[in-house]
């Protein structure tokens, strides 16, 4: 049995349902495929039938070989039985085979025995086998004897072959449902770690429970959520004043991470492979959001390059008025690369950084705390020296991809609206340079940054060793396939493979990802060959001055927003830029439309009412005093200009330092505690 859980697969579907295309995608990654065509040639005058056959032939890659069995229905079982364990067969389809079986030219014959022989050959097949068959049992019973004979024979064939196959899939309107999973997981469900969401009683179809993104009741063939190992705990770094996360019921949040139509295909059986159909961001809301910025009451020229952040958020949220990202999770991938890739690295330094992050210390954890982000430290497989052999086996690459997918699913199920991809490991930049050299045709010295040792000094000798390791690895694999999984196995290693799975899983769940550093850039390059939609869910805040990241950004079409040139480790720059990105989204969401375009005019100044006969101001700066009583009443030492004096001095309110008094009355007026003024004199 193959590593992804099945060896023989029956694909059922109606007319034009997409069953053949799905079957072809399942075997697309095989080095060679033998296509077994069962349909008869048909009437030469039936041009429509000939067109259908031509369309099938045009889809087949040039490396595939074709074998016809229409002349003898018994030959199909012989071809399947004779196929070796290293072969891949695609039989399309059993409906044509039944047509030949019922042909009067092959009668009389024991149709039941022939079907049983086919099922036995399928059950004993050593090859990787995919069979396509039409599902006609849901239609009306034919009104003709020949039609009834065909549907009965095809139904019997489908039942027999389905029983013999490891897995059965039904394609309806282009969507795949797995009817027969290959295996049931025997691993216990991983307990939820601190900070993880509680597991609900039931999870929806194709949707994993929060905190257990890959542990449904039954795992399908090659299921992304197969529990290869328990997911790490989610940490919540503490900060003095961490921003409060958006409430769970915030508008527009609940549907961000909802499973897409593509997800159940993967979560129930579709192998992670080239040509995956994952969702794309909204093509319309992004430009609409950017155009809307021109109508807002923004002083000056606007948001500048941060307009791209608004457009990205609008497209990934599916609304022209995007809101700042709420819950954010940082995935710190820790995995070392042995051999020349890690030349110049301090032994044990990456493990220390990972322990530091788990303890809530260090630059990454502190920045995560300031942004109110959770942190998940993920241990990835150690990669072997790439100059000597593959970094990982094919089986471990498959496991790493599924593991990364599960991490993204776990985050989406917990309500995370943004992922930040980070990495710490010896030799990560070397592995990324090797991936870039293989996928973009770059020269290793041009994309491999200089090596800095623990004393803060450049180690050019170590840099040359790393360049030589990449050169030797590329020479060793010069005749190897350049498919995505081959590159991960030969050159990328564990951290790049897990990061690639994270990008694919996040894309399937419509969760945007901030890339920052060589591992994320390399994962983006590999993921585009598995699902080209993944790059549209990625945002690159800064290139960090790394030549490899710059090259990957050019190839992927990701324009860095900033040029901070921080060197605090992969992921730290993205977290440092996150408050600025959120600020742009806050302005785009909250500012009103400019008054000239019909928006409200909020004036800060209000015209006061006309003054009445007495003072109405409550401010103490200047108050006209009332006429003085017979004695002094002021309790303040400040000087207050009195009204025309009565028999005694007045001044009950504080006033300015100097006020011109009215002419004094017949008695002396006191302007201070010790200085009487005679009538008729001015107080200077």
C-alpha positions, 0 to 999 in steps of 0.5 A: 500500500502506498504512503498516502493510505491507498493503492487502488482507487475507484472514482465514480461520477455522472456525465461531465461531473469532472471524474476523469479530470479528478482521476488524472490529477490524482496520478499527475505526480507519478513519474510515468502513467499507463493510461488504459482506454476501454472505450470502443472507437464508435461510429466513424460518422459520430463526430461528437464522440470522436471529439470527446475521445480527442479531448481525453487524449489532449489532456494526457501528458506526453510522458504517459503511455496508452493501452487499448483494451476495447478489442477484448473485455477480458484483457483489462483484468490481464493488464491489471494483474501483470502491472508491477509495484512500480507502475501507475495505471489509470483505467478510463472508464468501466462504462466503456468496458461494460459496453464492450462486454455486452457487445453481441460480438463477444456473446455468448459469455459469462458476464458475471464471471468476467466481472468477478475476474476484474474485481479479483485482479483489482484486489490483488494488484501490486500497481498503483491503480485508479479506475474511473466509472460512470454512476448511472444508478441514480437515473431512471430505469431505462425503458429498453432491454438493452439499456436495462442490461447496461445499467444492471451490468455496470451497477454490478461492476461498480459494486464488485470493483468498489469492494475490491478497492482500498478507496472510493470517491464520488465526484458530483458537479466537480466536488469530491466526496470520499465514500470509502476511506482507506483507514481509520486512525488508531492514534488517540486525539491530541489533548488541547494544550494551554490556550487551545480552544475546547473541542466541540461535541461535533465537527461539521463535515470536512471540518476538524474540531478546534485544537484537533484539526486533524482528528476526525472520526475517520481519515480518508486516503492521504488525509491531510489531518492524519494525526502523524503526531500531536500538535504543539501547544499554543502559547500566549506571551504576556505583555504589560498592555496587550491589545484586546482581541476582537470579540468572537462575534465581531461582524465578518469574523465567523466566515473568514476561516470557514471551510471551503469547498476544496477543504473537504476534498483534502480533509477526507482524502485528496493527496497534497499534490500539484494542481490542487484547486484551492480558493482565490481571494475576491478579485473585486473587493480589493480594487473597490477598497482601494478606490474607496480610500479616495472618497474618505476624509483623509488629509494629505495624499492618503495612505501611500504604499499602505493602500496595498495592505487595504487592498490585500485585506479586502480581497482576503476578507471578501469585503470592500471595507476590511477591518483590522486583523483580530486574533493573530498566531505566530508559527515558529518553525524550529528545525536544523540542517546538518552538513555544510548548510549550517557552517558558521552556526553556533551549536545549540543556538537555535534550540536555545531560541526555541526554548526562549520563545516558549518561555515568553522571552526574546524578541519574537515572543515580546513582539507577539505579546505587544501585538496580542498574538499567540505563539506556537513553537513547532519542532520540524524534522532535522534535515540531512546534509544536502550535499551528500543525499536527500534532506528528507525521505519522501514519506517524511515530506508527505508527513511534514506537508500534512502536519503543516496543513493541520497547524493551519487548520487548527489556527483557523478553527480557533478563530485566528484571522492572520498567521505569521510564519517564522523560523529559527534553525541552523542552515535555514537560509542555505536550504532556502537558497538551494530551493530558490536555485532549483525553482528560480534558476538563481546562482547560490552566491547571489541569493545566499546572505553573508554569515554572521557569527556569535561575536557579530562578525562576518564569517566569509569562510563559512559563507563559502562552505554554505555556497559549496554545499548548495552547489554540490547538492544541485550537482547531485540532483541535476538529473532528478525531477524538479517537482515540488515534493522532489525539491522538498525532499532533496533540498528543502528539508523539514522546516520548508516542508512544514511551512509549505503545508501551512501555506496550503492549509491556510489557503484552503481555509482563507487565512492570510499569511505574513511572510518574513524571511528565507523559509517563508519565501522558499515555502512560497516558491514550492507551494506555487507548484502545488497550488498557485492560489497560495501566493495570493494569500501571502503578504510580505511586509519587508524583504529584510535586506536578504537577497533570496527573499527579494528574488522570491518576492519578484517571482511570486509577485509580492511587493515588500511594503517596507525597508526596515532592515531589522535583523531580529530573526525570521518573523520579528520584522512582520510583527514589528510592522503589524501595528502599522498595517493594522493602523492603515486598516483602522483608518480605512474602516473608520474614517467617514466620507469627505463632506464634499462627497456627501459625508457628514461634516463634524464641526468642532466649533459651536457658535454660542448663544447671544449673551443674556444680561448677566455673565454666562461663562463658567470659566474663571479667567475674567468675571465682572464682579457684582456691586460691592457690599459693605465689607470686603468679601474676596478670599483670593489674594489676586487683584480684582477690578471692582464695580463702582464702589459702595460703602465698602470694597467688593470683589468676590471672584478672582480676576486678572492681575490688573483691572482699571477700577471705576471712580471711587465713592466717598469712602476709601476702597481697599485694593489690598490688605494694607493699602487704602486709597483716598477718594478720587485717587487712582491706584497705580 
